[in-house]
């Protein structure tokens, strides 16, 4: 996934490495009234093929992670982290420099579902798969969901090329296959449908919705049938938090406050991405840039292994015993995870932002819970609020955020009601914050111009 998506141009979080200009223009699509039953046979086949291929990809991923990282030697010796991370970083740099491998600097989840599907290069699938796998094998703080949308779109484009489908028809195959990938890995049959509708314009969204829903259902079924083969994260109830009890007014107030803190964290993340981007811009050579990032990951892995990888496994150690870390260290871990995510994205690695971001937000939520008096807050309320605030700013897709947060927390209806309230609070406050940011930028520009003129 992390899910993650390109930030909007307001200067909020940028977990997917976009330039803040929004997704590229839509490719032309068919009229919503077109009746093409044969096309949907292709949709089913393409989505099924995508699900099977990406499951095999995840098998390779999980096997490689076990061989490289889940062995007694590496587990017992933190200093061994650079022995895997640095060579992997070197390979990543070589792939980017000489084979023009894709990176998270330009690709995002929103590009997969709202980008120009006419520009997808299916012949680059081997390079894309290698780049995504090696980025994960390096131990970088990136999620496995990152490359799935790109790989799915390339599979669909290849299928359309083989069967000589019209460009407009191939676009619907891409929407279906990307939905197959995301719904499969998240094991949620509705995720990509909601995301696609929120990202697409009204005409295009209606034209591709059927393909999107069919592809998502196919991916959900294929992954559900074969998931036992893959050691992939089970997103439903991923965090293992206790269910909410006796939801009341205090919880409603806390989740609104937490959601606003999530917006602040999104702004912090944006600053981290800008700082890291400027720092890595000094390294013109792609290989040098990747090795520098590998060195940073290596040091972080030696000092605090819990910060590394995607975070969906490591977050359990935080949830099980937050007092072991303490509030200050949890807060530091949360900010450090966001910084490492920025390093991965801005240095040429390819991965997702959803799982690392969730790790960071959980760490901050647990820190807040430790500071508050006992019994005042429920962990699920704080975590949900922070996730909502951060993700609504980063994704700009509020209904998808509601669905994703509720699914990850296995929320009850009362919990969902709180999540909806938090989303509403963020949507109300966001325009005010955007105006403040815009006015400050305008003031800075004006001040700069005045100095320059003098």
C-alpha positions as CSV (number, residue, x, y, z in Angstrom):
1,X,0.0,0.0,0.0
2,X,2.0,2.5,2.2
3,X,-0.8,2.7,0.9
4,X,1.1,5.3,0.6
5,X,0.0,8.2,-1.4
6,X,1.3,11.4,-2.9
7,X,0.8,14.5,-0.8
8,X,-1.3,17.4,-2.0
9,X,0.3,20.6,-2.8
10,X,-0.5,22.2,0.6
11,X,2.8,21.2,2.1
12,X,1.4,18.3,4.1
13,X,2.9,14.8,4.4
14,X,4.7,13.4,1.3
15,X,5.0,9.7,2.1
16,X,4.9,8.7,-1.5
17,X,7.5,11.0,-2.9
18,X,5.2,13.0,-5.2
19,X,6.1,16.5,-6.2
20,X,2.9,17.8,-4.7
21,X,1.3,18.5,-8.0
22,X,-1.3,15.8,-7.9
23,X,-1.6,12.8,-10.2
24,X,-1.0,13.1,-14.0
25,X,-3.9,13.6,-16.4
26,X,-6.3,10.7,-17.0
27,X,-5.9,8.6,-20.1
28,X,-9.0,8.8,-22.3
29,X,-11.6,6.2,-21.3
30,X,-14.7,4.7,-22.8
31,X,-18.1,6.3,-22.4
32,X,-19.8,5.1,-19.2
33,X,-22.7,3.7,-21.3
34,X,-20.5,1.3,-23.3
35,X,-21.6,-2.3,-23.1
36,X,-18.7,-4.6,-23.7
37,X,-19.3,-8.0,-22.0
38,X,-16.3,-9.6,-23.7
39,X,-14.1,-6.9,-22.1
40,X,-15.0,-8.0,-18.6
41,X,-13.9,-11.6,-19.4
42,X,-10.5,-10.0,-20.1
43,X,-10.9,-8.1,-16.8
44,X,-11.4,-11.3,-14.8
45,X,-8.5,-13.1,-16.5
46,X,-6.1,-10.2,-16.1
47,X,-7.1,-9.7,-12.5
48,X,-6.7,-13.4,-11.8
49,X,-3.3,-13.5,-13.5
50,X,-2.2,-10.4,-11.6
51,X,-3.2,-12.0,-8.3
52,X,-1.3,-15.2,-9.0
53,X,1.9,-13.5,-10.2
54,X,1.9,-11.1,-7.3
55,X,1.4,-13.9,-4.8
56,X,4.5,-15.6,-6.3
57,X,6.2,-12.3,-5.9
58,X,5.3,-12.2,-2.2
59,X,6.5,-15.8,-1.8
60,X,9.9,-14.7,-3.2
61,X,9.8,-11.7,-0.8
62,X,8.9,-13.7,2.3
63,X,11.5,-16.4,1.5
64,X,14.2,-13.9,0.9
65,X,13.5,-12.1,4.1
66,X,13.7,-15.3,6.1
67,X,17.0,-16.3,4.5
68,X,18.6,-12.9,4.9
69,X,17.2,-11.7,8.2
70,X,15.4,-14.4,10.2
71,X,18.5,-16.5,11.0
72,X,20.3,-17.0,14.3
73,X,23.5,-15.2,13.2
74,X,21.8,-11.9,12.2
75,X,19.4,-12.0,15.1
76,X,22.3,-12.4,17.6
77,X,24.6,-9.8,16.0
78,X,23.3,-6.3,15.3
79,X,26.6,-5.4,13.6
80,X,25.6,-7.8,10.8
81,X,23.0,-5.4,9.6
82,X,25.4,-3.5,7.2
83,X,26.5,-6.8,5.7
84,X,23.1,-7.1,4.1
85,X,22.0,-3.5,3.8
86,X,25.1,-2.0,2.1
87,X,25.4,-4.5,-0.8
88,X,21.6,-4.3,-1.4
89,X,21.9,-0.5,-1.5
90,X,24.7,-0.8,-4.0
91,X,22.6,-3.0,-6.3
92,X,19.7,-0.5,-6.0
93,X,21.9,2.4,-7.1
94,X,23.2,0.4,-10.0
95,X,19.7,-0.6,-11.1
96,X,18.6,3.1,-11.0
97,X,21.7,4.4,-12.7
98,X,22.1,1.9,-15.5
99,X,18.7,0.3,-16.0
100,X,16.6,3.3,-15.0
101,X,14.7,1.3,-12.4
102,X,11.6,2.9,-10.9
103,X,11.8,4.6,-7.5
104,X,9.5,5.9,-4.9
105,X,10.7,9.4,-5.8
106,X,8.2,9.6,-8.7
107,X,5.7,6.7,-8.2
108,X,2.8,6.6,-5.8
109,X,-0.3,4.5,-5.1
110,X,-2.4,7.3,-6.6
111,X,-0.5,7.1,-9.8
112,X,-1.5,3.5,-10.2
113,X,-5.2,4.3,-9.8
114,X,-5.4,7.9,-11.2
115,X,-2.4,8.2,-13.5
116,X,-2.1,8.1,-17.2
117,X,-2.4,4.4,-18.0
118,X,-1.2,5.0,-21.6
119,X,2.4,5.5,-20.4
120,X,3.0,2.2,-18.6
121,X,6.0,0.3,-19.9
122,X,5.2,-3.4,-19.4
123,X,8.6,-4.5,-20.7
124,X,10.2,-3.1,-17.6
125,X,8.4,-5.5,-15.3
126,X,11.6,-7.6,-14.5
127,X,13.5,-4.4,-13.5
128,X,10.6,-3.1,-11.4
129,X,10.2,-6.4,-9.6
130,X,14.0,-6.6,-8.9
131,X,14.0,-3.1,-7.6
132,X,11.0,-3.6,-5.3
133,X,12.4,-6.9,-3.9
134,X,16.0,-5.7,-3.3
135,X,14.6,-2.5,-1.7
136,X,12.8,-4.7,0.8
137,X,15.7,-7.1,1.2
138,X,17.9,-4.2,2.2
139,X,16.0,-3.8,5.5
140,X,15.0,-0.3,4.6
141,X,12.0,1.2,6.4
142,X,9.6,0.6,3.5
143,X,6.4,-1.4,3.1
144,X,5.9,-4.4,0.7
145,X,2.8,-2.8,-0.7
146,X,4.8,-0.1,-2.5
147,X,5.7,-1.9,-5.7
148,X,2.5,-3.9,-6.0
149,X,0.5,-1.2,-7.9
150,X,3.3,-0.6,-10.4
151,X,3.8,-4.4,-11.0
152,X,0.0,-4.9,-11.4
153,X,-0.3,-2.1,-13.9
154,X,2.6,-3.6,-16.0
155,X,1.0,-7.0,-16.0
156,X,-2.3,-5.6,-17.1
157,X,-0.6,-3.6,-19.9
158,X,1.2,-6.6,-21.1
159,X,-2.0,-8.6,-21.2
160,X,-3.7,-5.8,-23.2
161,X,-0.8,-5.8,-25.6
162,X,-0.9,-9.5,-26.1
163,X,-4.6,-9.5,-26.9
164,X,-4.4,-6.3,-28.9
165,X,-7.0,-4.5,-26.9
166,X,-7.8,-0.8,-27.6
167,X,-6.0,1.7,-25.4
168,X,-9.3,2.7,-23.6
169,X,-9.9,-1.0,-22.9
170,X,-6.4,-1.5,-21.6
171,X,-7.0,1.3,-19.1
172,X,-9.8,-0.6,-17.5
173,X,-7.6,-3.7,-17.3
174,X,-5.1,-1.6,-15.4
175,X,-7.7,-0.3,-12.9
176,X,-8.9,-3.9,-12.4
177,X,-5.4,-5.4,-11.9
178,X,-4.3,-2.7,-9.5
179,X,-7.5,-3.2,-7.5
180,X,-6.7,-6.9,-7.5
181,X,-3.3,-6.3,-6.0
182,X,-4.4,-3.9,-3.3
183,X,-7.6,-5.7,-2.3
184,X,-5.7,-8.9,-2.2
185,X,-2.8,-7.8,0.0
186,X,-5.1,-5.9,2.3
187,X,-7.7,-8.7,2.2
188,X,-10.5,-6.1,1.8
189,X,-12.8,-6.5,-1.2
190,X,-13.8,-2.8,-1.2
191,X,-10.6,-0.8,-0.6
192,X,-9.5,-0.1,-4.2
193,X,-13.1,0.6,-5.3
194,X,-13.5,3.4,-2.7
195,X,-10.0,4.7,-3.5
196,X,-10.6,4.7,-7.2
197,X,-13.9,6.5,-7.0
198,X,-12.4,9.2,-4.7
199,X,-9.4,9.7,-7.0
200,X,-11.1,9.7,-10.4
201,X,-13.1,12.4,-12.0
202,X,-16.9,11.7,-12.3
203,X,-16.9,10.5,-15.9
204,X,-13.8,8.3,-15.7
205,X,-14.7,6.9,-12.3
206,X,-18.1,5.8,-13.5
207,X,-16.6,4.2,-16.7
208,X,-14.0,2.2,-14.8
209,X,-15.9,1.4,-11.6
210,X,-17.3,-2.0,-12.8
211,X,-13.8,-3.1,-13.8
212,X,-12.4,-1.8,-10.6
213,X,-14.9,-3.7,-8.5
214,X,-14.6,-6.9,-10.4
215,X,-10.8,-6.8,-10.3
216,X,-10.8,-6.1,-6.6
217,X,-13.2,-8.9,-5.9
218,X,-11.0,-11.3,-8.0
219,X,-7.9,-10.3,-6.1
220,X,-9.5,-10.6,-2.8
221,X,-10.6,-14.2,-3.7
222,X,-7.3,-15.2,-5.2
223,X,-5.3,-13.9,-2.3
224,X,-7.7,-15.4,0.2
225,X,-7.6,-18.8,-1.4
226,X,-3.8,-18.9,-1.6
227,X,-2.8,-16.6,1.4
228,X,-1.7,-19.6,3.4
229,X,1.3,-19.9,1.1
230,X,2.6,-16.5,1.9
231,X,3.9,-15.0,5.1
232,X,2.3,-11.7,4.4
233,X,0.8,-9.3,7.0
234,X,-2.8,-9.8,8.0
235,X,-4.0,-6.2,7.9
236,X,-7.2,-6.8,9.7
237,X,-6.5,-6.4,13.4
238,X,-2.8,-5.9,12.5
239,X,-2.0,-4.0,15.6
240,X,-3.5,-6.3,18.2
241,X,-5.1,-3.5,20.2
242,X,-7.8,-4.2,22.7
243,X,-11.3,-3.5,21.5
244,X,-12.9,-0.3,22.8
245,X,-15.1,-0.5,25.8
246,X,-17.9,1.9,26.8
247,X,-17.4,4.6,24.2
248,X,-18.4,8.0,25.5
249,X,-18.0,11.7,25.3
250,X,-14.4,11.6,26.5
251,X,-13.4,9.2,23.7
252,X,-15.1,11.5,21.2
253,X,-13.1,14.5,22.5
254,X,-9.8,12.5,22.6
255,X,-10.1,11.2,19.0
256,X,-10.7,14.7,17.7
257,X,-7.7,16.0,19.5
258,X,-5.6,13.0,18.4
259,X,-6.7,13.6,14.8
260,X,-5.5,17.2,15.0
261,X,-2.2,15.9,16.4
262,X,-2.1,13.6,13.4
263,X,-2.3,16.6,11.1
264,X,0.7,18.1,13.0
265,X,2.6,14.8,12.4
266,X,1.8,15.0,8.8
267,X,3.3,18.5,8.7
268,X,6.4,17.1,10.5
269,X,6.6,14.4,8.0
270,X,6.5,16.9,5.2
271,X,9.3,18.9,6.7
272,X,11.4,15.7,7.1
273,X,10.8,14.8,3.4
274,X,11.9,18.3,2.3
275,X,15.0,18.2,4.5
276,X,16.0,14.8,3.3
277,X,15.3,15.7,-0.3
278,X,17.6,18.7,-0.1
279,X,20.3,16.6,1.6
280,X,20.2,13.9,-1.0
281,X,20.0,16.4,-3.9
282,X,23.7,17.0,-3.2
283,X,24.5,13.5,-4.4
284,X,24.2,13.6,-8.2
285,X,25.3,10.0,-8.7
286,X,22.5,7.5,-8.1
287,X,24.9,4.8,-6.8
288,X,26.4,7.2,-4.2
289,X,23.0,8.3,-3.1
290,X,21.8,4.8,-2.6
291,X,24.9,3.8,-0.6
292,X,24.6,6.8,1.6
293,X,21.0,5.8,2.4
294,X,22.2,2.3,3.0
295,X,24.8,3.6,5.5
296,X,22.0,5.5,7.3
297,X,19.8,2.4,7.5
298,X,22.8,0.3,8.6
299,X,23.5,2.7,11.6
300,X,19.8,2.7,12.5
301,X,19.6,-1.1,12.3
302,X,22.6,-1.5,14.6
303,X,21.3,1.1,17.1
304,X,17.6,0.3,17.1
305,X,16.6,-2.8,15.0
306,X,12.9,-2.2,15.8
307,X,13.0,0.9,13.5
308,X,13.8,-1.2,10.4
309,X,11.8,-3.0,7.8
310,X,8.1,-2.2,7.1
311,X,7.1,-2.2,10.7
312,X,4.0,-4.4,10.7
313,X,5.9,-7.1,12.7
314,X,8.0,-4.7,14.8
315,X,5.0,-2.7,16.0
316,X,3.9,-5.6,18.1
317,X,6.8,-5.2,20.5
318,X,5.6,-1.6,21.1
319,X,2.0,-2.6,21.6
320,X,2.8,-5.5,23.9
321,X,4.9,-3.5,26.4
322,X,5.0,0.3,25.7
323,X,6.2,1.0,29.3
324,X,9.4,-0.9,28.5
325,X,10.3,1.9,26.0
326,X,8.9,4.9,27.9
327,X,7.1,7.9,26.5
328,X,10.2,9.8,25.4
329,X,11.7,6.9,23.5
330,X,8.4,6.0,21.8
331,X,8.0,9.6,20.6
332,X,11.6,9.5,19.3
333,X,11.0,6.1,17.6
334,X,7.9,7.6,15.8
335,X,9.7,10.6,14.4
336,X,12.8,8.5,13.5
337,X,10.6,6.1,11.6
338,X,9.2,8.9,9.5
339,X,12.7,10.2,8.9
340,X,13.9,6.8,7.7
341,X,10.9,6.5,5.5
342,X,11.9,9.8,3.9
343,X,15.4,8.6,3.4
344,X,14.1,5.5,1.6
345,X,11.9,7.5,-0.7
346,X,14.3,10.3,-1.5
347,X,17.3,8.1,-2.2
348,X,16.0,5.8,-4.9
349,X,14.5,2.8,-3.1
350,X,11.1,1.5,-4.1
351,X,8.5,0.6,-1.4
352,X,5.4,1.6,0.4
353,X,4.6,4.1,3.1
354,X,1.5,2.7,4.8
355,X,3.1,0.2,7.2
356,X,6.0,2.4,8.3
357,X,3.6,5.3,8.8
358,X,1.3,3.1,11.0
359,X,4.3,2.1,13.1
360,X,5.3,5.7,13.6
361,X,1.7,6.7,14.6
362,X,1.3,3.8,16.9
363,X,4.5,4.7,18.7
364,X,3.4,8.3,19.2
365,X,-0.1,7.2,20.3
366,X,1.4,4.9,22.9
367,X,3.7,7.7,24.1
368,X,0.6,9.9,24.7
369,X,-1.2,7.1,26.5
370,X,1.7,6.7,28.9
371,X,1.7,10.4,29.7
372,X,-2.0,10.6,30.4
373,X,-3.4,9.4,33.7
374,X,-4.4,5.8,33.9
375,X,-7.9,5.1,32.5
376,X,-8.3,8.4,30.7
377,X,-7.6,7.2,27.2
378,X,-8.0,4.0,25.3
379,X,-5.2,3.1,23.0
380,X,-7.5,2.3,20.1
381,X,-9.0,5.8,20.2
382,X,-5.5,7.5,20.2
383,X,-4.2,5.3,17.4
384,X,-7.3,5.8,15.3
385,X,-7.2,9.6,15.7
386,X,-3.6,9.9,14.8
387,X,-4.0,7.7,11.7
388,X,-7.0,9.6,10.5
389,X,-5.3,13.0,10.9
390,X,-2.2,11.9,9.1
391,X,-3.8,9.9,6.4
392,X,-6.6,12.3,5.4
393,X,-3.9,15.0,4.9
394,X,-1.6,12.6,3.0
395,X,-4.2,10.7,0.9
396,X,-6.9,13.3,0.5
397,X,-9.4,10.4,0.3
398,X,-11.4,10.5,3.5
399,X,-13.8,7.6,2.8
400,X,-10.9,5.3,1.9
401,X,-9.2,6.4,5.2
402,X,-12.3,5.6,7.2
403,X,-12.4,2.1,5.5
404,X,-8.7,1.4,6.0
405,X,-8.4,2.6,9.6
406,X,-11.6,0.8,10.6
407,X,-10.3,-2.4,8.9
408,X,-6.9,-2.3,10.4
409,X,-8.3,-1.8,13.9
410,X,-11.1,-4.2,13.5
411,X,-13.3,-1.4,14.7
412,X,-16.8,-1.9,16.1
413,X,-19.6,0.4,14.9
414,X,-19.1,2.7,17.9
415,X,-15.4,2.8,17.0
416,X,-16.3,3.6,13.3
417,X,-18.5,6.4,14.5
418,X,-15.6,7.9,16.3
419,X,-13.4,7.5,13.2
420,X,-16.0,9.3,11.1
421,X,-16.1,12.1,13.7
422,X,-12.3,12.5,13.5
423,X,-12.3,12.6,9.7
424,X,-15.0,15.4,9.8
425,X,-12.9,17.3,12.3
426,X,-9.8,17.1,10.0
427,X,-11.8,18.2,7.0
428,X,-13.1,21.2,8.9
429,X,-9.7,22.3,10.1
430,X,-7.6,21.5,7.0
431,X,-8.8,24.6,4.9
432,X,-7.8,26.9,7.7
433,X,-4.3,25.3,8.0
434,X,-3.9,25.4,4.2
435,X,-4.6,29.2,4.2
436,X,-2.2,29.7,7.1
437,X,0.6,27.8,5.2
438,X,-0.2,29.7,2.0
439,X,-0.1,33.0,3.7
440,X,3.2,32.2,5.3
441,X,4.7,31.1,2.0
442,X,3.5,34.3,0.4
443,X,5.0,36.4,3.2
444,X,8.3,34.6,2.9
445,X,8.4,35.2,-0.9
446,X,7.6,38.8,-0.4
447,X,10.2,39.2,2.2
448,X,12.8,37.5,0.0
449,X,11.9,39.7,-2.9
450,X,12.3,42.8,-0.8
451,X,15.8,41.7,0.4
452,X,16.8,40.9,-3.1
453,X,15.7,44.2,-4.5
454,X,17.6,46.0,-1.8
